[in-house]
Amino acid sequence: MRLRVSQLVRGGLIAAWLLAAGCGAMNDQRARWVGGKASDATTEAVPVAAQLPSVEDGLRTPDQRALNRAVALAAEGSYRAAAERLRPLTERFARTGDRRRAAEATYWSGYCAEKLGDADRAETLYHRVLRDYSEQPAARHAKRRLEVLQ
């Protein structure tokens, strides 16, 4: 049985996934998470449950559901679609003071920019995460991505 990342989101299992290239592809672990077969998700998907707390919160708010859907799009390699969904979320989370989710949305925006070949934009966004949200879990991932880019 093959599951797509979007199915994992709908099933509330997205907490187990984070795109974190540079942390190493873990295909055997990924296969265990996806019914023992390779998934459609990028090989850079690494199970890191509990590292990004808002993903753990589940699908409680419309904005959280939108963030989870955008992350699922990125995990499936639909970086342009994910970036388009993340842009308004980043601004909304920052405006409402939801620092944790603002950091995550900014990180994912950077990740999508990186995968779309815009390294300058990706660096800018990763630096923003480090500068504005250094206390958030997403800052650790942004720092890792910056190291990969340099």
Beta strands, then each sheet from edge to edge (+ up, - down):
strand 1: 18-19
strand 2: 45-46
sheet 1: 1+ 2-
end
